[in-house]
Amino acid sequence: MNIEHNHLFYIANLGSEVSRYLDYFAKKDLLEAERSWQRIEKIINSLQSLPLTESARLEVSALVTFIKKPDQRGVSILEVKRQCSEYFMPFALRMMAMA
């Protein structure tokens, strides 16, 4: 597996887990939201173990800040989920195209 494929794999999987996290958060299922957040952290740690450019590291950091407290964004959880979906979809589509 090449480096680009690894990046796509982790980011596409991160998108799926973020979606689950936001669903649990919206349902106020805090136990499942916490479990999902732990999976998000594992994915992010795996992603950050890859050779990333400084701008990619900053983007991952900004992404974590954005999704960590979705109820403090000033918009609905549904809107946060929509924004995240728009962000992650190109990565998922590229990953599927490589399969």
Rosetta silent file (secondary structure, phi, psi, omega in degrees, C-alpha in Angstrom):
SEQUENCE: MNIEHNHLFYIANLGSEVSRYLDYFAKKDLLEAERSWQRIEKIINSLQSLPLTESARLEVSALVTFIKKPDQRGVSILEVKRQCSEYFMPFALRMMAMA
SCORE:     score description
SCORE:     0.000 S_00000001
   1 L     0.000  129.772 -178.996    0.000    0.000    0.000 S_00000001
   2 L   -84.235  170.119 -175.326    1.510    3.346   -0.939 S_00000001
   3 H   -61.466  -43.368 -179.887    1.580    6.445    1.270 S_00000001
   4 H   -59.720  -42.500  179.143   -1.215    8.215   -0.613 S_00000001
   5 H   -61.010  -41.539  177.457   -3.415    5.147   -0.232 S_00000001
   6 H   -60.744  -45.260  178.524   -2.752    5.116    3.504 S_00000001
   7 H   -59.692  -47.535  179.949   -3.723    8.762    3.817 S_00000001
   8 H   -61.606  -43.581 -179.792   -6.916    8.190    1.868 S_00000001
   9 H   -57.400  -50.967 -177.659   -7.723    5.078    3.865 S_00000001
  10 H   -66.904  -40.352 -178.568   -7.390    6.826    7.213 S_00000001
  11 H   -70.358  -40.212  177.073   -9.218    9.971    6.172 S_00000001
  12 H   -62.340  -42.902  177.964  -12.077    8.024    4.558 S_00000001
  13 H   -68.060  -35.376  175.815  -12.397    5.923    7.721 S_00000001
  14 H   -60.771  -41.837  178.513  -12.183    9.030    9.852 S_00000001
  15 H   -59.656  -42.769  178.377  -15.130   10.456    7.925 S_00000001
  16 H   -63.582  -42.881 -178.386  -17.239    7.376    8.653 S_00000001
  17 H   -70.370  -36.660  176.573  -16.391    7.474   12.333 S_00000001
  18 H   -61.816  -40.593  178.207  -17.053   11.210   12.592 S_00000001
  19 H   -60.778  -45.508  177.310  -20.490   10.607   11.093 S_00000001
  20 H   -61.929  -44.440  179.963  -21.208    7.943   13.719 S_00000001
  21 H   -57.018  -46.590 -178.980  -19.879   10.215   16.470 S_00000001
  22 H   -66.545  -35.296  175.694  -22.164   13.057   15.412 S_00000001
  23 H   -62.112  -48.374  178.674  -25.158   10.700   15.248 S_00000001
  24 H   -62.132  -42.401 -179.439  -24.511    9.502   18.806 S_00000001
  25 H   -61.399  -44.256 -179.831  -23.892   13.051   19.976 S_00000001
  26 H   -63.540  -34.861  179.326  -27.174   14.244   18.432 S_00000001
  27 L   -81.793   -1.972 -177.978  -29.045   11.385   20.142 S_00000001
  28 L    61.574   28.748  174.075  -27.338   12.337   23.421 S_00000001
  29 L   -89.476   81.472 -171.405  -25.941    8.805   23.663 S_00000001
  30 H   -67.622  -29.601  177.582  -22.832    9.998   25.445 S_00000001
  31 H   -65.163  -49.973  179.268  -21.438    6.525   26.132 S_00000001
  32 H   -68.089  -34.095  176.581  -21.446    5.575   22.452 S_00000001
  33 H   -62.572  -41.222  178.503  -20.242    9.056   21.505 S_00000001
  34 H   -65.743  -41.856  176.946  -17.252    8.587   23.828 S_00000001
  35 H   -62.281  -41.345  177.582  -16.501    5.163   22.351 S_00000001
  36 H   -64.185  -41.828  178.698  -16.701    6.650   18.891 S_00000001
  37 H   -61.194  -37.503  177.165  -14.411    9.507   19.936 S_00000001
  38 H   -63.048  -39.136  176.637  -11.855    6.940   21.137 S_00000001
  39 H   -66.771  -38.844  176.842  -11.949    5.304   17.689 S_00000001
  40 H   -59.118  -45.246 -179.819  -11.536    8.753   16.102 S_00000001
  41 H   -61.740  -39.307  177.646   -8.442    9.339   18.230 S_00000001
  42 H   -63.577  -43.217  179.224   -6.959    5.986   17.140 S_00000001
  43 H   -63.676  -44.241 -179.887   -7.540    6.826   13.487 S_00000001
  44 H   -63.430  -41.557  177.543   -6.010   10.280   13.935 S_00000001
  45 H   -62.156  -41.031  177.105   -2.978    8.805   15.709 S_00000001
  46 H   -64.351  -42.630  178.919   -2.521    6.330   12.849 S_00000001
  47 H   -62.316  -44.656 -177.385   -2.878    9.128   10.325 S_00000001
  48 H   -72.743  -13.710  176.073   -0.381   11.316   12.153 S_00000001
  49 L   -77.827  -12.949  177.086    2.135    8.462   12.271 S_00000001
  50 L   -81.444  158.520  176.429    2.418    8.766    8.489 S_00000001
  51 L   -71.054  104.836 -178.960    4.777   11.268    6.897 S_00000001
  52 L  -109.951  150.132  172.413    2.533   14.325    6.607 S_00000001
  53 L   -72.223  162.619  178.647    3.345   17.794    5.397 S_00000001
  54 H   -60.546  -39.437  179.866    3.096   20.588    7.939 S_00000001
  55 H   -66.411  -35.145  177.264   -0.051   21.887    6.238 S_00000001
  56 H   -67.321  -39.707  177.538   -1.642   18.419    6.448 S_00000001
  57 H   -62.972  -41.115  177.614   -0.821   18.237   10.161 S_00000001
  58 H   -64.570  -38.889  179.290   -2.415   21.645   10.689 S_00000001
  59 H   -65.068  -42.684  177.639   -5.498   20.535    8.758 S_00000001
  60 H   -61.971  -42.891  178.738   -5.864   17.407   10.908 S_00000001
  61 H   -61.904  -43.914  178.345   -5.499   19.534   14.038 S_00000001
  62 H   -64.079  -38.188  179.273   -8.145   21.989   12.818 S_00000001
  63 H   -63.446  -44.148  178.256  -10.445   19.096   11.968 S_00000001
  64 H   -59.756  -45.473  178.716  -10.141   17.662   15.479 S_00000001
  65 H   -60.034  -40.374 -177.978  -10.969   21.063   16.960 S_00000001
  66 H   -65.423  -42.876 -173.157  -13.990   21.362   14.658 S_00000001
  67 H   -90.949  -14.579 -173.419  -15.516   17.975   15.501 S_00000001
  68 H   -63.285  -41.665 -179.162  -14.592   17.698   19.180 S_00000001
  69 L  -127.501   75.220 -173.786  -17.402   19.907   20.483 S_00000001
  70 H   -64.198  -21.747 -179.574  -20.024   19.974   17.734 S_00000001
  71 H   -80.110   -4.180  179.760  -22.619   21.639   19.958 S_00000001
  72 H  -108.960   20.486 -179.105  -20.390   24.705   20.300 S_00000001
  73 L   -86.232  -14.268 -177.426  -20.198   25.491   16.579 S_00000001
  74 L    84.055    5.189  176.079  -23.111   27.920   16.626 S_00000001
  75 L  -134.247  170.146 -178.804  -25.032   25.721   14.176 S_00000001
  76 L   -68.979  157.825  175.690  -27.094   22.558   14.519 S_00000001
  77 H   -59.206  -37.361  178.309  -25.480   19.126   14.804 S_00000001
  78 H   -59.747  -40.414  178.491  -27.183   18.318   11.499 S_00000001
  79 H   -68.557  -39.918  176.678  -25.354   21.236    9.865 S_00000001
  80 H   -61.413  -42.652  179.184  -22.024   20.137   11.375 S_00000001
  81 H   -63.143  -41.063  178.457  -22.665   16.642   10.006 S_00000001
  82 H   -62.442  -44.442  179.570  -23.454   18.064    6.560 S_00000001
  83 H   -63.115  -41.914  178.277  -20.264   20.120    6.577 S_00000001
  84 H   -65.106  -41.036  178.219  -18.205   17.114    7.633 S_00000001
  85 H   -60.045  -43.647  177.334  -19.816   14.975    4.957 S_00000001
  86 H   -62.113  -37.487 -179.598  -18.899   17.547    2.313 S_00000001
  87 H   -68.661  -47.659 -172.951  -15.329   17.607    3.596 S_00000001
  88 H   -81.530  -23.596 -173.800  -14.826   13.819    3.761 S_00000001
  89 H   -55.493  -45.517  179.714  -16.759   12.737    0.644 S_00000001
  90 H   -58.962  -35.285  178.558  -13.973   13.443   -1.899 S_00000001
  91 H   -67.342  -43.737  179.470  -11.568   11.290    0.130 S_00000001
  92 H   -64.062  -41.851  179.539  -14.052    8.424    0.312 S_00000001
  93 H   -64.715  -41.430  177.250  -14.775    8.641   -3.415 S_00000001
  94 H   -64.574  -39.423  179.003  -11.067    8.601   -4.271 S_00000001
  95 H   -63.924  -44.125  179.662  -10.552    5.629   -1.962 S_00000001
  96 H   -65.794  -35.304  179.713  -13.418    3.718   -3.579 S_00000001
  97 H   -66.656  -26.775 -179.794  -12.079    4.515   -7.045 S_00000001
  98 H   -81.922  -18.544 -175.849   -8.759    2.911   -6.091 S_00000001
  99 L   -72.415    0.000    0.000  -10.396   -0.315   -4.866 S_00000001
